[in-house]
Amino acid sequence: MSTTALGRNKAVDLALYGLLSLFALATLLPFIYIVLVSFTSPSEYARTPILLFPREWSTASYDYIFRSGSFMRSMGVSGFLAIVGTACSLLVTSTLAYGLSRSRLKGRRVILGGILFTMLFNPGMIPAYMIVKEYGLMNSIWSLILPSLSSAFYVLLMKGFFQEIPAELEESAKMDGSSDIGVFFRIIVPVSIPAIAAFGLFYGVGFWNTFFAGVMYITDDAKRPLQVVLQMMLLNASTGVGSGAAAQALSVEQRLPPETLKMAAVIVSSLPIIAVYPFLQRYFVSGMMLGSVKG
Protein backbone atom coordinates (compact mmCIF):
# COMPACT_ATOMS: atom_id res chain seq x y z
CA MET A 1 0.00 0.00 0.00
CA SER A 2 1.35 3.41 -0.97
CA THR A 3 2.21 6.18 1.45
CA THR A 4 -0.58 8.32 0.01
CA ALA A 5 -3.16 5.60 0.69
CA LEU A 6 -1.89 5.12 4.24
CA GLY A 7 -2.10 8.84 4.87
CA ARG A 8 -5.62 8.93 3.50
CA ASN A 9 -6.70 6.01 5.73
CA LYS A 10 -5.23 7.70 8.81
CA ALA A 11 -7.04 10.92 7.95
CA VAL A 12 -10.33 9.01 7.62
CA ASP A 13 -9.72 7.25 10.94
CA LEU A 14 -8.96 10.54 12.67
CA ALA A 15 -12.10 12.10 11.23
CA LEU A 16 -14.21 9.15 12.42
CA TYR A 17 -12.66 9.23 15.89
CA GLY A 18 -13.28 12.95 16.09
CA LEU A 19 -16.89 12.56 15.03
CA LEU A 20 -17.47 9.76 17.53
CA SER A 21 -15.84 11.85 20.26
CA LEU A 22 -18.24 14.70 19.51
CA PHE A 23 -21.20 12.31 19.77
CA ALA A 24 -19.88 10.94 23.06
CA LEU A 25 -19.43 14.47 24.40
CA ALA A 26 -22.96 15.39 23.29
CA THR A 27 -24.37 12.46 25.28
CA LEU A 28 -22.29 13.27 28.37
CA LEU A 29 -22.95 17.00 28.51
CA PRO A 30 -26.58 16.75 29.74
CA PHE A 31 -25.56 14.40 32.55
CA ILE A 32 -22.64 16.65 33.51
CA TYR A 33 -24.99 19.65 33.56
CA ILE A 34 -27.40 17.76 35.83
CA VAL A 35 -24.60 16.98 38.29
CA LEU A 36 -23.35 20.60 38.31
CA VAL A 37 -26.81 22.08 38.87
CA SER A 38 -27.55 19.59 41.66
CA PHE A 39 -24.46 20.85 43.54
CA THR A 40 -25.14 24.54 42.89
CA SER A 41 -26.04 26.65 45.91
CA PRO A 42 -29.65 27.89 45.98
CA SER A 43 -28.58 31.53 46.14
CA GLU A 44 -26.33 31.29 43.08
CA TYR A 45 -28.94 29.43 41.03
CA ALA A 46 -31.52 32.06 41.98
CA ARG A 47 -29.20 34.73 40.56
CA THR A 48 -28.05 32.79 37.48
CA PRO A 49 -30.42 29.98 36.42
CA ILE A 50 -28.26 29.16 33.38
CA LEU A 51 -24.66 28.46 34.34
CA LEU A 52 -21.76 26.44 32.94
CA PHE A 53 -19.85 25.94 36.19
CA PRO A 54 -20.95 26.86 39.71
CA ARG A 55 -18.80 29.11 41.85
CA GLU A 56 -20.70 28.30 45.03
CA TRP A 57 -20.98 24.59 45.69
CA SER A 58 -23.67 23.23 48.00
CA THR A 59 -25.19 19.91 49.02
CA ALA A 60 -28.45 21.53 50.16
CA SER A 61 -30.54 19.62 47.60
CA TYR A 62 -29.09 16.28 48.69
CA ASP A 63 -29.50 17.25 52.35
CA TYR A 64 -33.16 17.98 51.70
CA ILE A 65 -33.67 14.60 50.04
CA PHE A 66 -31.79 12.46 52.56
CA ARG A 67 -33.24 14.23 55.62
CA SER A 68 -36.74 13.36 54.55
CA GLY A 69 -38.11 10.63 56.80
CA SER A 70 -39.89 8.91 53.92
CA PHE A 71 -36.87 8.79 51.62
CA MET A 72 -35.10 5.79 53.15
CA ARG A 73 -38.39 3.87 53.39
CA SER A 74 -39.06 4.51 49.73
CA MET A 75 -35.53 3.37 48.87
CA GLY A 76 -36.25 0.11 50.64
CA VAL A 77 -39.55 -0.30 48.80
CA SER A 78 -37.96 0.33 45.40
CA GLY A 79 -35.06 -1.96 46.28
CA PHE A 80 -37.54 -4.71 47.17
CA LEU A 81 -39.38 -4.15 43.89
CA ALA A 82 -36.16 -4.22 41.88
CA ILE A 83 -34.82 -7.41 43.50
CA VAL A 84 -37.91 -9.50 44.20
CA GLY A 85 -39.88 -8.23 41.22
CA THR A 86 -37.01 -8.91 38.82
CA ALA A 87 -36.46 -12.41 40.21
CA CYS A 88 -40.16 -13.29 39.91
CA SER A 89 -40.40 -11.79 36.43
CA LEU A 90 -37.36 -13.68 35.19
CA LEU A 91 -38.73 -16.93 36.60
CA VAL A 92 -42.11 -16.50 34.92
CA THR A 93 -40.69 -15.19 31.64
CA SER A 94 -37.97 -17.82 31.28
CA THR A 95 -40.16 -20.81 32.15
CA LEU A 96 -42.95 -19.65 29.84
CA ALA A 97 -40.51 -18.94 27.02
CA TYR A 98 -38.81 -22.31 27.45
CA GLY A 99 -42.11 -24.16 27.26
CA LEU A 100 -43.15 -22.25 24.16
CA SER A 101 -39.81 -22.91 22.49
CA ARG A 102 -40.49 -26.66 22.47
CA SER A 103 -42.81 -27.89 19.72
CA ARG A 104 -43.97 -30.84 21.83
CA LEU A 105 -45.95 -28.51 24.12
CA LYS A 106 -49.67 -29.10 23.64
CA GLY A 107 -51.66 -25.98 22.85
CA ARG A 108 -48.48 -24.09 21.98
CA ARG A 109 -50.06 -22.15 19.11
CA VAL A 110 -53.05 -21.13 21.21
CA ILE A 111 -50.81 -19.81 23.99
CA LEU A 112 -48.66 -17.93 21.47
CA GLY A 113 -51.80 -16.43 19.95
CA GLY A 114 -52.95 -15.26 23.37
CA ILE A 115 -49.57 -13.66 24.06
CA LEU A 116 -49.62 -11.86 20.71
CA PHE A 117 -53.17 -10.69 21.41
CA THR A 118 -52.05 -8.98 24.62
CA MET A 119 -49.37 -7.13 22.64
CA LEU A 120 -51.89 -5.79 20.14
CA PHE A 121 -54.81 -5.01 22.47
CA ASN A 122 -54.20 -3.38 25.85
CA PRO A 123 -57.22 -3.46 28.22
CA GLY A 124 -56.36 -0.06 29.65
CA MET A 125 -56.15 1.55 33.06
CA ILE A 126 -59.68 0.98 34.41
CA PRO A 127 -59.80 -2.83 33.89
CA ALA A 128 -56.33 -3.13 35.41
CA TYR A 129 -57.43 -1.11 38.45
CA MET A 130 -60.58 -3.25 38.86
CA ILE A 131 -58.57 -6.48 38.69
CA VAL A 132 -56.11 -5.28 41.32
CA LYS A 133 -58.98 -4.19 43.56
CA GLU A 134 -60.96 -7.44 43.14
CA TYR A 135 -57.94 -9.53 44.11
CA GLY A 136 -57.45 -7.48 47.27
CA LEU A 137 -54.07 -6.11 46.25
CA MET A 138 -54.83 -2.44 46.83
CA ASN A 139 -52.26 -0.76 49.07
CA SER A 140 -50.02 -3.83 48.83
CA ILE A 141 -46.45 -4.05 47.57
CA TRP A 142 -47.53 -6.95 45.37
CA SER A 143 -49.84 -4.65 43.43
CA LEU A 144 -46.65 -3.12 42.02
CA ILE A 145 -45.23 -6.53 41.00
CA LEU A 146 -47.97 -8.95 39.93
CA PRO A 147 -49.71 -6.81 37.26
CA SER A 148 -46.39 -6.29 35.45
CA LEU A 149 -44.88 -9.68 36.26
CA SER A 150 -44.05 -10.51 32.66
CA SER A 151 -43.78 -8.88 29.24
CA ALA A 152 -45.12 -10.53 26.10
CA PHE A 153 -42.34 -8.96 24.04
CA TYR A 154 -39.62 -10.32 26.36
CA VAL A 155 -41.25 -13.76 26.34
CA LEU A 156 -41.07 -13.91 22.55
CA LEU A 157 -37.46 -12.71 22.50
CA MET A 158 -36.39 -15.24 25.12
CA LYS A 159 -38.31 -17.96 23.26
CA GLY A 160 -36.18 -17.23 20.20
CA PHE A 161 -33.06 -17.48 22.35
CA PHE A 162 -34.08 -20.89 23.73
CA GLN A 163 -34.81 -22.19 20.23
CA GLU A 164 -31.16 -21.59 19.30
CA ILE A 165 -29.86 -23.86 22.07
CA PRO A 166 -28.81 -27.20 20.51
CA ALA A 167 -31.36 -29.94 21.14
CA GLU A 168 -28.53 -32.39 21.77
CA LEU A 169 -27.88 -30.80 25.17
CA GLU A 170 -31.42 -31.49 26.28
CA GLU A 171 -31.44 -35.00 24.82
CA SER A 172 -28.21 -35.98 26.56
CA ALA A 173 -29.49 -34.67 29.88
CA LYS A 174 -32.71 -36.65 29.52
CA MET A 175 -30.70 -39.78 28.70
CA ASP A 176 -29.01 -39.29 32.07
CA GLY A 177 -32.40 -39.28 33.77
CA SER A 178 -33.11 -35.57 34.17
CA SER A 179 -36.70 -34.34 34.13
CA ASP A 180 -37.90 -31.30 32.20
CA ILE A 181 -37.47 -29.15 35.29
CA GLY A 182 -33.98 -30.55 35.86
CA VAL A 183 -33.03 -29.91 32.24
CA PHE A 184 -34.22 -26.33 32.50
CA PHE A 185 -32.37 -25.42 35.70
CA ARG A 186 -29.23 -27.51 35.12
CA ILE A 187 -28.72 -27.11 31.38
CA ILE A 188 -30.84 -24.30 29.90
CA VAL A 189 -30.37 -21.66 32.59
CA PRO A 190 -26.54 -21.86 32.78
CA VAL A 191 -26.14 -21.47 29.00
CA SER A 192 -28.75 -18.67 28.92
CA ILE A 193 -27.01 -16.32 31.35
CA PRO A 194 -26.50 -13.57 28.69
CA ALA A 195 -30.22 -13.43 27.86
CA ILE A 196 -31.31 -13.69 31.49
CA ALA A 197 -28.91 -10.90 32.53
CA ALA A 198 -30.06 -8.62 29.70
CA PHE A 199 -33.76 -9.07 30.45
CA GLY A 200 -33.06 -8.87 34.16
CA LEU A 201 -31.59 -5.42 33.62
CA PHE A 202 -34.70 -4.34 31.72
CA TYR A 203 -37.04 -5.68 34.40
CA GLY A 204 -34.92 -4.18 37.19
CA VAL A 205 -34.96 -0.72 35.63
CA GLY A 206 -38.70 -0.97 35.12
CA PHE A 207 -39.41 -1.94 38.73
CA TRP A 208 -36.98 0.65 40.09
CA ASN A 209 -38.73 3.38 38.09
CA THR A 210 -42.22 2.32 39.16
CA PHE A 211 -44.32 5.46 39.40
CA PHE A 212 -47.79 5.27 37.84
CA ALA A 213 -48.73 2.02 39.58
CA GLY A 214 -47.54 3.48 42.88
CA VAL A 215 -49.85 6.45 42.41
CA MET A 216 -52.83 4.27 41.46
CA TYR A 217 -52.59 1.43 43.96
CA ILE A 218 -50.68 2.75 47.01
CA THR A 219 -52.05 5.20 49.57
CA ASP A 220 -49.89 4.23 52.57
CA ASP A 221 -46.86 6.53 52.87
CA ALA A 222 -44.70 3.66 54.12
CA LYS A 223 -45.31 1.63 50.93
CA ARG A 224 -44.78 4.31 48.30
CA PRO A 225 -41.88 3.65 45.88
CA LEU A 226 -38.98 6.03 45.46
CA GLN A 227 -40.20 7.77 42.31
CA VAL A 228 -43.53 8.71 43.92
CA VAL A 229 -41.85 10.05 47.06
CA LEU A 230 -39.37 12.08 45.00
CA GLN A 231 -42.24 13.57 43.00
CA MET A 232 -44.03 14.55 46.22
CA MET A 233 -40.84 16.15 47.54
CA LEU A 234 -40.46 18.12 44.32
CA LEU A 235 -44.03 19.36 44.61
CA ASN A 236 -43.44 20.38 48.22
CA ALA A 237 -40.30 22.27 47.26
CA SER A 238 -41.94 24.04 44.32
CA THR A 239 -44.91 25.17 46.42
CA GLY A 240 -42.75 26.15 49.40
CA VAL A 241 -44.31 23.50 51.64
CA GLY A 242 -41.56 21.70 53.50
CA SER A 243 -41.33 18.20 54.87
CA GLY A 244 -40.31 17.94 58.51
CA ALA A 245 -36.67 18.53 59.41
CA ALA A 246 -35.70 18.82 55.75
CA ALA A 247 -37.74 21.99 55.36
CA GLN A 248 -36.93 23.46 58.78
CA ALA A 249 -33.20 23.17 58.08
CA LEU A 250 -33.48 25.79 55.31
CA SER A 251 -34.02 29.46 55.95
CA VAL A 252 -36.19 31.67 53.74
CA GLU A 253 -33.10 32.84 51.81
CA GLN A 254 -32.03 29.23 51.26
CA ARG A 255 -35.30 27.88 49.90
CA LEU A 256 -34.38 25.33 47.27
CA PRO A 257 -35.21 26.10 43.66
CA PRO A 258 -37.24 23.19 42.28
CA GLU A 259 -34.74 22.81 39.43
CA THR A 260 -31.76 22.01 41.69
CA LEU A 261 -33.87 19.55 43.65
CA LYS A 262 -35.01 17.90 40.42
CA MET A 263 -31.42 17.44 39.31
CA ALA A 264 -30.45 15.95 42.67
CA ALA A 265 -33.46 13.61 42.48
CA VAL A 266 -32.36 12.44 39.03
CA ILE A 267 -28.88 11.65 40.34
CA VAL A 268 -30.15 9.83 43.43
CA SER A 269 -32.67 7.72 41.49
CA SER A 270 -30.16 6.88 38.73
CA LEU A 271 -27.14 5.89 40.82
CA PRO A 272 -28.26 2.30 41.67
CA ILE A 273 -28.91 1.48 38.02
CA ILE A 274 -25.63 3.10 36.97
CA ALA A 275 -23.81 1.03 39.61
CA VAL A 276 -25.36 -2.26 38.45
CA TYR A 277 -25.07 -1.74 34.70
CA PRO A 278 -21.25 -2.24 34.38
CA PHE A 279 -21.58 -5.74 35.84
CA LEU A 280 -24.22 -6.70 33.25
CA GLN A 281 -22.80 -4.82 30.27
CA ARG A 282 -20.90 -7.80 28.86
CA TYR A 283 -24.15 -9.80 28.71
CA PHE A 284 -26.26 -6.98 27.37
CA VAL A 285 -25.48 -6.94 23.63
CA SER A 286 -24.99 -10.69 23.24
CA GLY A 287 -28.18 -11.51 25.11
CA MET A 288 -30.37 -9.18 23.10
CA MET A 289 -28.85 -10.12 19.73
CA LEU A 290 -29.18 -13.85 20.33
CA GLY A 291 -32.73 -13.48 21.58
CA SER A 292 -33.91 -11.50 18.57
CA VAL A 293 -32.70 -13.71 15.72
CA LYS A 294 -35.66 -16.06 15.58
CA GLY A 295 -39.33 -15.48 16.27
Secondary structure by P-SEA (a helix, b strand, c coil): ccaaaaaaaaaaaaaaaaaaaaaaaaaaaaaaaaaaaaaccaaaaaacccccccccccaaaaaaaaaccaaaaaaaaaaaaaaaaaaaaaaaaaaaaaaaacccccaaaaaaaaaaaaaacccccaaaaaaaaaaccccccccccccccccaaaaaaaaaaaaaccaaaaaaaaaacccaaaaaaccccccaaaaaaaaaaaaaaaaaaccccccccccccccccaaaaaaaaaaaaaaccccccccccccccccccaaaaaaaaaaaaaaaaaaacccccccaaaaaaaacccc
